[in-house]
Amino acid sequence: MDCISSIGAAAMSQSPEYDPDAVLKVAAQSHPNAIAGAIAGIIRSRGHVEIQAIGPGAINQAIKAVAVARGYLRPDCIEIGFIPSFFEVTIGGQERTAMRLLVEVHTAIAQDEI
């Protein structure tokens, strides 16, 4: 299988604009493998996913999930990466700083790299 041609044209052409259906909210108690499965599924269908996390425990789980998702996507010749950023949210009347990870298809992997 040619990995470059195996990436869906729809997934590669999607722009990473805000899409509420492509947003995952991760908590410190989230299971990285479950989040990784969701990341892989959304990446396959949309080409990008936004992960939101508040606090060090949640950010840790989110990053572990991205690492696991890379392994799930490798057999499909899809490589992902993420762009981190901060944003403000109001929770219980208090401003909190959250982290956003924009995960997107980074490049195709050659079949012999799998």
C-alpha positions, 0 to 999 in steps of 0.5 A, a space after each residue: 500500500 502506498 501510504 501517501 495515497 492512503 490518506 483520505 483527500 477529505 481528511 487532508 483538505 479539512 481546515 482546522 477551524 473550530 468545529 464543536 464536533 471535533 473538540 475533546 475535553 480531557 480531565 485528569 481522570 480521563 483514560 489516555 487509551 480511550 481518548 486516543 481512540 477518539 482522537 484517531 477516529 476524529 483524525 480519520 474522518 475530519 483530519 483534525 481534532 481540538 483537545 481542551 484540558 485544564 490543570 497539569 493532570 488533564 494536560 498530562 493525560 491529553 499529551 499521553 493520549 496523543 502519543 497513543 493515538 500516533 500508534 493507532 494511526 501508524 498502520 493507516 500511514 497517518 502521522 499527527 502532531 499538535 499545536 499547543 495554545 492557551 485560552 481563558 475559560 470561566 468556571 464557577 465565576 472564576 477565570 481559569 487558563 486552559 490549554 488547547 492542543 490542535 491535533 492535525 495530520 502532520 505528514 504521510 509516513 512511507 510504508 517502509 517506516 512502519 
